[in-house]
Amino acid sequence: MAEPGITDARFLLANERTFLAYVRTALALQVAGLGVLQFLTAGSTGLREALGVALIGVGSYVGGAGFLRCRQAERDIRAGRELAATPVRGLTAAVVVVVPLVVGVLIALT
Protein backbone atom coordinates (compact mmCIF):
# COMPACT_ATOMS: atom_id res chain seq x y z
CA MET A 1 0.00 0.00 0.00
CA ALA A 2 1.36 3.42 -0.94
CA GLU A 3 1.85 6.13 1.61
CA PRO A 4 -0.62 9.06 1.62
CA GLY A 5 0.44 11.72 -0.86
CA ILE A 6 2.53 9.31 -2.92
CA THR A 7 1.08 8.09 -6.21
CA ASP A 8 1.20 4.35 -6.78
CA ALA A 9 3.23 3.75 -9.94
CA ARG A 10 0.99 0.83 -10.94
CA PHE A 11 -1.87 3.22 -11.64
CA LEU A 12 0.34 5.49 -13.73
CA LEU A 13 1.71 2.53 -15.69
CA ALA A 14 -1.81 1.22 -16.29
CA ASN A 15 -2.76 4.67 -17.59
CA GLU A 16 0.23 4.58 -19.93
CA ARG A 17 -0.79 1.14 -21.24
CA THR A 18 -4.27 2.50 -21.91
CA PHE A 19 -2.76 5.40 -23.84
CA LEU A 20 -0.67 2.98 -25.91
CA ALA A 21 -3.86 1.05 -26.72
CA TYR A 22 -5.42 4.29 -27.96
CA VAL A 23 -2.35 4.92 -30.12
CA ARG A 24 -2.44 1.37 -31.50
CA THR A 25 -6.13 1.72 -32.37
CA ALA A 26 -5.56 5.14 -33.96
CA LEU A 27 -2.74 3.81 -36.13
CA ALA A 28 -4.81 0.79 -37.18
CA LEU A 29 -7.70 3.03 -38.25
CA GLN A 30 -5.41 5.39 -40.14
CA VAL A 31 -3.60 2.55 -41.93
CA ALA A 32 -6.97 0.99 -42.82
CA GLY A 33 -8.03 4.34 -44.28
CA LEU A 34 -4.84 4.60 -46.30
CA GLY A 35 -5.33 1.02 -47.50
CA VAL A 36 -8.86 1.82 -48.64
CA LEU A 37 -7.64 4.89 -50.51
CA GLN A 38 -4.81 2.98 -52.18
CA PHE A 39 -6.15 -0.52 -52.80
CA LEU A 40 -9.97 -0.60 -52.82
CA THR A 41 -11.02 -0.75 -56.45
CA ALA A 42 -14.67 -1.84 -56.18
CA GLY A 43 -17.41 0.78 -56.10
CA SER A 44 -17.29 4.44 -56.93
CA THR A 45 -14.25 6.62 -56.44
CA GLY A 46 -16.18 9.09 -54.28
CA LEU A 47 -17.32 6.33 -51.93
CA ARG A 48 -13.79 4.95 -51.65
CA GLU A 49 -12.39 8.37 -50.88
CA ALA A 50 -15.11 9.11 -48.33
CA LEU A 51 -14.47 5.84 -46.47
CA GLY A 52 -10.69 6.29 -46.55
CA VAL A 53 -10.82 9.87 -45.31
CA ALA A 54 -13.42 8.94 -42.66
CA LEU A 55 -11.19 6.16 -41.28
CA ILE A 56 -8.15 8.42 -41.27
CA GLY A 57 -10.14 11.17 -39.55
CA VAL A 58 -11.52 8.83 -36.90
CA GLY A 59 -8.03 7.44 -36.32
CA SER A 60 -6.70 10.95 -35.82
CA TYR A 61 -9.55 11.74 -33.44
CA VAL A 62 -8.90 8.58 -31.42
CA GLY A 63 -5.20 9.41 -31.13
CA GLY A 64 -5.88 12.96 -29.95
CA ALA A 65 -8.68 11.91 -27.61
CA GLY A 66 -6.47 9.17 -26.17
CA PHE A 67 -3.75 11.70 -25.41
CA LEU A 68 -6.20 14.06 -23.71
CA ARG A 69 -7.75 11.22 -21.71
CA CYS A 70 -4.33 9.98 -20.61
CA ARG A 71 -3.28 13.44 -19.50
CA GLN A 72 -6.52 14.03 -17.56
CA ALA A 73 -6.38 10.56 -16.00
CA GLU A 74 -2.82 11.16 -14.83
CA ARG A 75 -3.88 14.42 -13.19
CA ASP A 76 -6.81 12.68 -11.50
CA ILE A 77 -4.65 9.77 -10.33
CA ARG A 78 -2.02 12.07 -8.88
CA ALA A 79 -4.70 14.17 -7.13
CA GLY A 80 -6.51 11.09 -5.81
CA ARG A 81 -9.74 11.96 -7.64
CA GLU A 82 -12.25 9.66 -9.33
CA LEU A 83 -11.54 9.21 -13.05
CA ALA A 84 -13.94 11.02 -15.35
CA ALA A 85 -15.99 9.18 -17.97
CA THR A 86 -15.21 9.72 -21.65
CA PRO A 87 -17.32 9.43 -24.83
CA VAL A 88 -14.37 8.24 -26.93
CA ARG A 89 -15.11 4.53 -26.55
CA GLY A 90 -18.72 4.78 -27.66
CA LEU A 91 -17.97 7.05 -30.60
CA THR A 92 -15.10 4.90 -31.80
CA ALA A 93 -17.15 1.70 -31.55
CA ALA A 94 -20.05 3.28 -33.40
CA VAL A 95 -17.88 4.56 -36.23
CA VAL A 96 -15.92 1.32 -36.59
CA VAL A 97 -19.16 -0.68 -36.78
CA VAL A 98 -21.45 1.64 -38.72
CA VAL A 99 -19.21 3.27 -41.34
CA PRO A 100 -17.80 0.07 -42.89
CA LEU A 101 -21.24 -1.55 -42.79
CA VAL A 102 -22.88 1.34 -44.62
CA VAL A 103 -20.07 1.62 -47.15
CA GLY A 104 -20.07 -2.15 -47.72
CA VAL A 105 -23.79 -2.04 -48.50
CA LEU A 106 -23.30 0.93 -50.82
CA ILE A 107 -20.47 -0.84 -52.64
CA ALA A 108 -22.61 -3.96 -53.01
CA LEU A 109 -25.48 -1.91 -54.47
CA THR A 110 -23.34 -0.10 -57.05
Backbone hydrogen bonds, N-H to C=O, Kabsch-Sander energy under -0.5 kcal/mol:
donor,donor_aa,acceptor,acceptor_aa,energy
6,I,3,E,-2.0
7,T,5,G,-0.5
11,F,8,D,-1.1
12,L,8,D,-1.1
13,L,9,A,-2.7
14,A,10,R,-2.1
15,N,11,F,-2.0
16,E,12,L,-1.9
17,R,13,L,-2.3
18,T,14,A,-2.1
19,F,15,N,-2.1
20,L,16,E,-2.4
21,A,17,R,-1.8
22,Y,18,T,-2.0
23,V,19,F,-2.4
24,R,20,L,-2.5
25,T,21,A,-2.4
26,A,22,Y,-2.7
27,L,23,V,-2.7
28,A,24,R,-2.1
29,L,25,T,-2.4
30,Q,26,A,-2.4
31,V,27,L,-2.7
32,A,28,A,-2.3
33,G,29,L,-2.3
34,L,30,Q,-2.3
35,G,31,V,-2.6
36,V,32,A,-2.4
37,L,33,G,-2.3
38,Q,34,L,-2.1
39,F,35,G,-3.3
40,L,35,G,-0.6
40,L,36,V,-1.3
41,T,39,F,-0.5
48,R,44,S,-2.1
49,E,45,T,-2.6
50,A,46,G,-2.3
51,L,47,L,-2.5
52,G,48,R,-2.6
53,V,49,E,-2.6
54,A,50,A,-2.3
55,L,51,L,-2.6
56,I,52,G,-2.2
57,G,53,V,-2.8
58,V,54,A,-2.7
59,G,55,L,-2.3
60,S,56,I,-2.2
61,Y,57,G,-2.4
62,V,58,V,-2.8
63,G,59,G,-2.2
64,G,60,S,-2.4
65,A,61,Y,-3.2
66,G,62,V,-2.5
67,F,63,G,-1.8
68,L,64,G,-2.3
69,R,65,A,-2.6
70,C,66,G,-2.5
71,R,67,F,-2.5
72,Q,68,L,-2.4
73,A,69,R,-2.8
74,E,70,C,-2.3
75,R,71,R,-1.8
76,D,72,Q,-2.5
77,I,73,A,-2.9
78,R,74,E,-2.6
79,A,75,R,-1.9
80,G,76,D,-0.8
80,G,77,I,-0.8
81,R,76,D,-2.5
91,L,87,P,-2.2
92,T,88,V,-2.7
93,A,89,R,-2.5
94,A,90,G,-2.4
95,V,91,L,-2.4
96,V,92,T,-2.6
97,V,93,A,-1.8
98,V,94,A,-3.1
99,V,95,V,-1.5
101,L,97,V,-1.0
102,V,98,V,-2.8
103,V,99,V,-2.6
104,G,100,P,-2.7
105,V,101,L,-2.1
106,L,102,V,-2.4
107,I,103,V,-2.7
108,A,104,G,-2.2
109,L,105,V,-1.9
110,T,106,L,-1.0
